[in-house]
Amino acid sequence: MRHRIAVIGGGPAGLTFARVLHRHDHPVTVLERDPAPDARPPGGTLDLHEGMGQLALGKAGLLAEFQALSRPEGQAMRILDVDGTVLRDWQPRPDDRANPEIDRGQLRDLLLGPLDVQWGRAVTEVVPGTRDGVLVRFEDGRQETFDLVVGADGAWSRVRPAVSSATPHYTGVTSVETSLDDVDTRHPDLARLIGDGSTAVYGVNRSVTAQRNSGGHVKVYAKFRAPLDWQTNPDQADVEAMRSSLLALFDGWADPVLDLLRHGTAFVHRPLYVLPVSHTWAHVPGVTLLGDAAHLMPPLGVGANLAMLEGAELAESVAAAPGPGDLDEAVRAFEEQMWVRAGRWAEITAAGLERLVSPDPTEALALFEEVQPS
Ligand SMILES: Cc1cc2nc3c(=O)[nH]c(=O)nc-3n(C[C@H](O)[C@H](O)[C@H](O)COP(=O)(O)OP(=O)(O)OC[C@H]3O[C@@H](n4cnc5c(N)ncnc54)[C@H](O)[C@@H]3O)c2cc1C
């Protein structure tokens, strides 16, 4: 039976869900708020784990294409202390495919493939239990009904209120993101500092991480504990004011580390929000959530992986469900499985954030030792 299925959001969760359904020849309507795929910068690189993001790509039939695009050398990880001393310098083996990196834009294009996404369709509300199914309302006043609506619309989901009253709360940690272009030619010293993967520096209650993307592009993240209204510079467009605030915050750190901030182009201020650990809800027929909409966690390299795996698993279950009752049972079983796994990761990442932005910087190093393969 062909169920009327809509997925709200064309991020890693929504696109993986749609792509796996497509592989099973099941129609799906993909509704995305952005007016076009390249309407905003896609963000930094993602490492896709073998048993998670890569497993999901396998279910979508895209693993070989991913392997051709991804950067196994991007798994390299260097840790410095605030005076620039290298504390750890981990390099992957040449055949290590455990967590290769891929640019978000490349991943999005890979997943998009033949999908017919409806761009510029911002959802405002989802109403379950109407006579004709689940009603979806759009910003432009239009509305449509479906048998199943999957909320893959991220942290500030408009689908979530249909199943849960939970809202994200601030972790107390803020991130400011900047980037460097053409690093190998314009900043060769920084290119050497960063290497092929990431370099992280941990101080008291703050850190700076630089992460190589493809094409000589580098993303730099400064993380620190701050009140939610931390804005020494209310106008983020004032790049120089933002830069001086950050340089003041990291005063005394080694020059090469500060150069990452000195040479950064624009700055984006992102307070880190999370949903409550082990967020669940009473099952609502016809509506479910995936990815950040279901379990927003600190950004510790898991969110996109979980989102994709969930998308692939839900799509497989839904495609195999013959009738309407089976569809609901499939969704209910999926939710139970998702909650257990996501709850575990939410605990791990919450504890991880406490250790990475900690009064005791040796905690970050200890965490690295615990998770890094030898
Ligand atoms: C700095 C940073 C680094 C990270 N690094 C990693 C990493 O290395 N590895 C990893 O696994 N995870 C990482 N994450 C986490 C990861 O980015 C998220 O967990 C992941 O993007 C979640 O995917 P998603 O599809 O659920 O949501 P999103 O990626 O947020 O996608 C949601 C989509 O829904 C659309 N949308 C939103 N509202 C509406 C609406 N009302 N109507 C229609 N469409 C809508 C949005 O435009 C968007 O396209 C990182 C996060 C951050 C902030």
The ligand as an SDF file (V2000), in Angstrom:
LIG
                    3D

 53 58  0  0  0  0  0  0  0  0999 V2000
   28.9570   23.3440   15.0180 C   0  0  0  0  0  0  0  0  0  0  0  0
   28.3170   21.9930   14.8880 C   0  0  0  0  0  0  0  0  0  0  0  0
   29.0910   20.8970   14.5200 C   0  0  0  0  0  0  0  0  0  0  0  0
   28.5160   19.6260   14.4140 C   0  0  0  0  0  0  0  0  0  0  0  0
   29.2950   18.5650   14.0580 N   0  0  0  0  0  0  0  0  0  0  0  0
   28.7440   17.3470   13.9370 C   0  0  0  0  0  0  0  0  0  0  0  0
   29.5310   16.2080   13.5220 C   0  0  0  0  0  0  0  0  0  0  0  0
   30.7300   16.2930   13.2550 O   0  0  0  0  0  0  0  0  0  0  0  0
   28.9180   14.9970   13.4280 N   0  0  0  0  0  0  0  0  0  0  0  0
   27.5870   14.8440   13.7140 C   0  0  0  0  0  0  0  0  0  0  0  0
   27.0770   13.7120   13.6240 O   0  0  0  0  0  0  0  0  0  0  0  0
   26.8150   15.8950   14.0920 N   0  0  0  0  0  0  0  0  0  0  0  0
   27.3520   17.1300   14.2050 C   0  0  0  0  0  0  0  0  0  0  0  0
   26.5800   18.1900   14.5710 N   0  0  0  0  0  0  0  0  0  0  0  0
   25.1400   17.9880   14.8240 C   0  0  0  0  0  0  0  0  0  0  0  0
   24.3790   17.9640   13.5200 C   0  0  0  0  0  0  0  0  0  0  0  0
   24.6310   19.1440   12.7820 O   0  0  0  0  0  0  0  0  0  0  0  0
   22.8710   17.8560   13.7640 C   0  0  0  0  0  0  0  0  0  0  0  0
   22.6080   16.8980   14.7550 O   0  0  0  0  0  0  0  0  0  0  0  0
   22.1830   17.4400   12.4620 C   0  0  0  0  0  0  0  0  0  0  0  0
   22.3170   18.4610   11.4870 O   0  0  0  0  0  0  0  0  0  0  0  0
   20.7070   17.1400   12.6990 C   0  0  0  0  0  0  0  0  0  0  0  0
   20.1060   16.8410   11.4740 O   0  0  0  0  0  0  0  0  0  0  0  0
   18.5490   17.0830   11.2890 P   0  0  0  0  0  0  0  0  0  0  0  0
   18.2590   16.7040    9.8860 O   0  0  0  0  0  0  0  0  0  0  0  0
   17.8140   16.4380   12.3980 O   0  0  0  0  0  0  0  0  0  0  0  0
   18.3230   18.6570   11.4980 O   0  0  0  0  0  0  0  0  0  0  0  0
   18.9150   19.8990   10.6950 P   0  0  0  0  0  0  0  0  0  0  0  0
   20.2490   19.6130   10.1420 O   0  0  0  0  0  0  0  0  0  0  0  0
   18.7590   21.0710   11.5930 O   0  0  0  0  0  0  0  0  0  0  0  0
   17.9120   20.0600    9.4600 O   0  0  0  0  0  0  0  0  0  0  0  0
   16.6120   20.5440    9.6510 C   0  0  0  0  0  0  0  0  0  0  0  0
   16.0570   21.0230    8.3130 C   0  0  0  0  0  0  0  0  0  0  0  0
   14.7010   21.4050    8.5030 O   0  0  0  0  0  0  0  0  0  0  0  0
   14.4450   22.6480    7.8600 C   0  0  0  0  0  0  0  0  0  0  0  0
   13.3530   23.2940    8.5900 N   0  0  0  0  0  0  0  0  0  0  0  0
   13.4100   23.8670    9.8160 C   0  0  0  0  0  0  0  0  0  0  0  0
   12.2130   24.3490   10.1570 N   0  0  0  0  0  0  0  0  0  0  0  0
   11.3670   24.0830    9.1150 C   0  0  0  0  0  0  0  0  0  0  0  0
    9.9870   24.3460    8.8900 C   0  0  0  0  0  0  0  0  0  0  0  0
    9.2350   24.9960    9.7930 N   0  0  0  0  0  0  0  0  0  0  0  0
    9.4280   23.9300    7.7120 N   0  0  0  0  0  0  0  0  0  0  0  0
   10.1880   23.2580    6.7990 C   0  0  0  0  0  0  0  0  0  0  0  0
   11.5080   22.9940    6.9670 N   0  0  0  0  0  0  0  0  0  0  0  0
   12.0840   23.4030    8.1130 C   0  0  0  0  0  0  0  0  0  0  0  0
   15.7880   23.3980    7.9960 C   0  0  0  0  0  0  0  0  0  0  0  0
   15.8900   24.4230    7.0280 O   0  0  0  0  0  0  0  0  0  0  0  0
   16.7770   22.2620    7.7710 C   0  0  0  0  0  0  0  0  0  0  0  0
   17.0650   22.0680    6.4130 O   0  0  0  0  0  0  0  0  0  0  0  0
   27.1310   19.4620   14.6900 C   0  0  0  0  0  0  0  0  0  0  0  0
   26.3430   20.5750   15.0390 C   0  0  0  0  0  0  0  0  0  0  0  0
   26.9280   21.8340   15.1380 C   0  0  0  0  0  0  0  0  0  0  0  0
   26.0660   23.0120   15.5500 C   0  0  0  0  0  0  0  0  0  0  0  0
  1  2  1  0
  2  3  1  0
  2 52  2  0
  3  4  2  0
  4  5  1  0
  4 50  1  0
  5  6  2  0
  6  7  1  0
  6 13  1  0
  7  8  2  0
  7  9  1  0
  9 10  1  0
 10 11  2  0
 10 12  1  0
 12 13  2  0
 13 14  1  0
 14 15  1  0
 14 50  1  0
 15 16  1  0
 16 17  1  0
 16 18  1  0
 18 19  1  0
 18 20  1  0
 20 21  1  0
 20 22  1  0
 22 23  1  0
 23 24  1  0
 24 25  2  0
 24 26  1  0
 24 27  1  0
 27 28  1  0
 28 29  2  0
 28 30  1  0
 28 31  1  0
 31 32  1  0
 32 33  1  0
 33 34  1  0
 33 48  1  0
 34 35  1  0
 35 36  1  0
 35 46  1  0
 36 37  1  0
 36 45  1  0
 37 38  2  0
 38 39  1  0
 39 40  1  0
 39 45  2  0
 40 41  1  0
 40 42  2  0
 42 43  1  0
 43 44  2  0
 44 45  1  0
 46 47  1  0
 46 48  1  0
 48 49  1  0
 50 51  2  0
 51 52  1  0
 52 53  1  0
M  END
$$$$
